[in-house]
Amino acid sequence: MRRLLAGPLRVVNVGLSAFARELAANGVPVVQVDWRPPSRFQPLLTGLEARAQAIEAANTETLRRMLAAEPVLVGVRRAGDLIRELDAERLILHAGPPLEWERMCGPLRGAACGAIVFEGWASDLVAAEKLVESGGVRFAPNHHFGAVGPMTGITTRSQPLMIVENRAFGNRALCAINEGLGKVMRFGGNDAEVLARLAWLRDEFGPLLHQALQASGGISLSPIIARGLTMGDEMHQRNIACSALLLRTLASHIAAAANSQSAARALGFIGGNDQFFLNVGMAMGKSITDPASGIAHSTIVTVMCRNGTDFGVRVSGLGERWFTAPVEMPQGLFFPGYSAADANPDIGDSAIVEAVGLGAFAMAAAPAVAGFVGAGGFEDAVGYTRSMAEISATRNPKWQIPALEFAGTPTGIDIRRVVETGIAPAINTGIAHKRAGVGQVGAGIARAPLACFEQALTAFADAR
Amino acid sequence: MLANRVERGRYLDSVALMRVSRRVGALAGVEAAAVMIGTPSNKALLREAGLLSADGERAEPNDLIIAVRASNAGAAIDSAVAMLAEKPEQRSGLRTTGSLRRGLDLEPQANLALISVPGAFAAQEARNALERGLNVMVFSDNVSIEDEVALKRLAKERGLLVMGPDCGTALIAGAPLAFANIVPRGEIGIASASGTGLQEVSCLIARLGGGVSHGIGVGGRDLDERVGALGMLSAIDLLDADPATKTLVLISKPPSPRVADTVLARVRQSKKRTVVCFLGSNGATLTEAAEQAMGKKLAADTPSPGRAKGRVLGLYCGGTLAAEAELLLGGAGECVDLGDDQFTRGRPHPMIEPELRNEHIRKALADPGIGVLLFDVVLGFGAHADPAGVLLEGLKGSKKIAIASVTGTEQDPQGFSRQVAKLRAAGVHVAPSNAYAARLARSLVS
């Protein structure tokens, strides 16, 4: 009690922020708490305090595994050779949690039909749709097969998939090759141009990239991310630096592995695609969180993903259960001629990068990206990283943000913190047109629905 | 009309450009707008949107295209150029978080929680803070008396202090909290069950050349029978043990006799000089409390404005100031506390928005039975930026005698002298304190 009057006064101000500004103006150290009415799940959180020790121990292990990961990009192979089920039946993998055809959004249906034509299961898009409606194909999430895919995330047997190996734990994760901007399948594109590019990726680029990666001995990804963060990337909306760093490392191996014409096409393709690294980063994210899942009593999120209809969350201590809620609409900026009315709801497995502390969580490293919401400046970018730190359990010492005095990226979303603070994880994302075949119409920021985390917390409290 | 302007060799991040595009597109008379770097894919997008002119077609990947379709395209392009040149606004670097627990992570050495959340939640937040070892100031009102007693008992068990609930102001170790004035540090420690009482006494001490070690608010109900001065007794313990405090001043509205006895018994154990100001008992006033604590008197330099017919009406923002004035008027008039719930439902407190008082002034000016108007003008953090100015708006055209006192210091954002000069220039008689003002008003009508 004495120390109050003996000073110095240090204040936590809960409520009216004018009082905090007054104290700051008078040189008193103060932290502002933007108060909100307590969550109706507060009793659950209070109840979990009795299990705090077990939870802390479990989370420590989850985070240790995430931070100890050694992701290496090792090669590219045909999807059917990597996931046997793809060859065994007409199986189409998609982004997000499980979803039946009837509830799929336009771009997801469009991409699925494009993939059916691409695989030769139907001669055209109309026939493809009939095939689906007659039950001729089966759908399943990428996440059920150790894979991820951006936007619609369609994965079928003959696509080339990149392989990221987590050498610390011996697991691997897969993701398709980024097709570039414009009309592409991940945004629901499915015309001849889209399918021709996919064929080139399958027949020429994929095998060449594989040879180059084999010759390189694999490319260690964590150091590339660390450097990308110092160069203004956050690895979701902005991958310019990482794409360039990857290209620099690969260039000589590609040149050595191919004739000059295919080498020129391959180098030009990577060099012309600012988002080439995104898919590599996604496979990396999946390779990091897989060994961290299934740890009893852990409240750390291992998967966040969206299928354009539902948002899906998985939590380490709750294993493979999905916690889903309707996806939200991304808020952002649109290309000329498009507006929010054209936007498809949030979609893609790419939120796996937020689950490992990148994307919106690393926004302070990429202030250029912050403008996608409101009057974004550097302070807003810092604000995103700070508020994501509110719901994260630790910081990644390997991935530092220079502008935050080299603080690590906030890592390991804790469902307890999300529910307690009401801060929904932010996700930097591209925005697809709601109609199949149009493609990307903008970019922005989406929020994970709080309901997913509330359900997960409820299930966690029930589980013993 | 479609127009393109191409700026050669200018690169800006696409996000910045999209923001400008959206703002230009929202200008009056603008049908469509886009600002983009002249890459082939961007030009294709502009072409499809019908936004690319012959000028734009010639742009190269290192050029910037400003494209608009608008009734006055030239003006829209100029606006876009101006927006591209803007620098983003700087934000205050306040550390902000979402919960008390996280706040403590950021400021582990914190020793006080200042709580101003809706009353229904304030007790729970205060309890959390006490359980985490923090002293607490509860600015919120509408906290039940049962919660108040429970919080103060919990604080006592933990060796902590609870100020409030409904504690509008405090001065701790030189720092003003909530609605406080900038008062120099000194040797007088104040424990007060009244917010404006604490403000008036601390400002008068400053005016008399003294200073305040600490001003501890304990909440208006602390000397109620049910609370039993739990807060006041803790505050006395603190100030008694504080080496910076040489003199104690205790302020309250009339306490229950039993509680008053308890407090006075505690005071007798203290070796420090103590001034007790329980309004309503023995004619005590806030002014005399400040004068006794300082051992000198305020200069009563207000010339008498002559005699007046009718009664005195005091229209007050500060509740304790209204109560003090009414006691001193002794039947020569009455005082209205405009901060009372019946006037503030759904509106800001009149210390923040004094316009509320002007409605009552208009009614009073039309009432021939009222001869003298009496006011308080409260300065400091949180108060209106120019309360004297607002009061003078209300008095425009008034023929009645107006008397006011100003509760504030030179260092307050509004500036004591500036507010006094403004009132005097408009013909308001400014007394050195609220008690002097009330006595002056009474002398005019009796």
Interface residues (C-beta under 8 A of the other chain):
Chain A: M1 R2 R3 L4 L5 A6 G7 P8 L9 R10 V11 V12 N13 V14 G15 L16 S17 A18 F19 A20 R21 E22 L23 A24 N26 V28 P29 V30 V31 Q32 V33 D34 W35 R36 P37 P38 L181 G182 L333 F334 F335 P336 G337 A368 V369 A370 G371 F372 A375 G376 G377 F378 E379 R386 S387 E390 E420 T421 G422 I423 G442
Chain B: D13 V15 A16 M18 R19 S21 R22 A32 A34 M36 S41 L45 L46 E48 A49 L51 A67 P88 E89 Q90 R91 S92 L94 R95 T96 T97 G98 S99 L100 R101 R102 G103 L104 L106 E107 Q109 A110 N111 L112 A113 L114 I115 S116 V117 P118 F121 Q124 E125 A129 L134 N135 F139 S140 G159 L160 L161 I172 A173 G174 A175 P176 L177 A178 I182 S213 H214 S234 D237 L238 L239 A241 D242 A244 F381 G382
